[in-house]
Amino acid sequence: MLTDPILTRFRDELTRNGGDGHDWQFLAGRPDDEVAGRLRDADVLVASRMTAGMAASAKALRLVHVTGAGVDRIAFGALAPGVAVCNTFHHGSSIAEHVVMVALMLSRRVRRADALLRQGRWESVAVDPAVPLGDTLAGRTVGVIGLGEIGTEVVRATTALGMHARAVRRTPGAPLPEGVRLDRIDGDDGLPALLAGSDVVVVTVPLSAATTGLIGARELALMRPDALLVNVARGPIVDEDALYDALAAGRIAGAALDVWWSHPKDGGGARGYTRPFDALDNVVMTPHHSGHTRTTFAGRAAEIAANIARLAEGRPLENVVRAGA
């Protein structure tokens, strides 16, 4: 059973890559109670979220395959002990390209220039000496918080443009993938130094009890006045009020926000925020779509189908978050 509306577009990939021969049910957009009712006889749920009610009704379930990396919307506590949970990735390079794009937009003041030109105002250093010059990324330092697939690909993309890279992660001594170059890697206690020493700070860690509110007023105060913050992880990792206040007061130069503090699917407002970020011209705002490319979802569909085939054949699953029986 699949409830994810994006992966519904990739039916061919799901059935072609080991998922053929199965009885697929596509229930994207259906109410939770209907999904819960249909789950009673399902072996596999492919979804981005699973409520406790869904889990309680899933009597035959063997696998929950999350359609992305984040598993914070799965009701683990309500799942039967024998149900495995897997996730999937394939979004690292797409999100890394987004990070480069928005960092350049902020550095070159693209959002403001675009808005003014649409109003008939030609704001350029060529005609107005008061207009500030933009910056390149080459030679500047990117600080990456978290060094999983996304963080690693951000390092690859930014260093290819000539940036210096540093990072913090829980296991600083763990080996790096081939070709990934960093000037410095610290443990979690190195976060203050990273914030103080980076021109562009990129948040890529998963949301957890430990990372909720990780970037608050104290952390933002450590950043340089000309520094940028890019959040492609989860909204609550950054304190909303503290970030808005820092941006509005000019204590940091700008922010690119692809993730927010609420989501329409969770009953939150369509905007995802309560402070008026939309009134600030030093913010680039996107609706959690930095990884939404065909490359990302075709790869995920193929991997999910292959994992379902492994389950059917009794072979070990890949990307296991929670082992089943």
C-alpha angles and dihedrals in degrees: 000000000000124000101167110110095205097052089048085076089062100060092132092055091047094052097036098053102062096301096098118112093039126111101247120196116194110203104162112155095015119134117266093246092055091049090049091052093050091048093069093090100026122118096194135028118198107194147128092229139025124187126213088250092056091048093050093054095047100096098161099035118137103167140025108196111194113214094224142019100276117085098176092109095058117098096227093170092061096049120104113253095250097055115108122213123206133175136197138214130185091140101097100096093042092052092044090056088050091052091053091046096052094041088056092045090055095041092050095038090235096159093057094043092050093049094048094047090052086056092051096257117131104205109182139138086239092068104022122045091198093066110102120236118246126240133237122228094228112103094017126108126249117200115202120200105206126014107217123120094304096044092047092051091047088056091049093049098044097044089050085062092052101265124142113236135209130169146185124217139156094257107038093173096056114117119264125229115264114280096018110127126191131172092213140006121191137174123252090284088065093069096100092053091047092051093049095045103044132090092196120029115197121194113209105149122121119256113258139140088273095051100040106112091004090144110049137146094293093051094045089051088061092060123094118258089241095046127113130219120211118188116192096150117069130320099236091059085078121052106244098211094045093049095048092048092050092049096044092049093046093241087136124027100234150321138224112209121191094158129054146195097258136018131215090236090057094052094265124132120277090251097056095215140074102203117074099258087150089069093059119089092200093068128085109203127197130168100244094285104122090115097038102115132126089246091058098049098039088055092048093049092051093048094047092050091049091051091051088052089052090052092050091049095045094245125140115277124234128230092023113185094172123015120229129215 
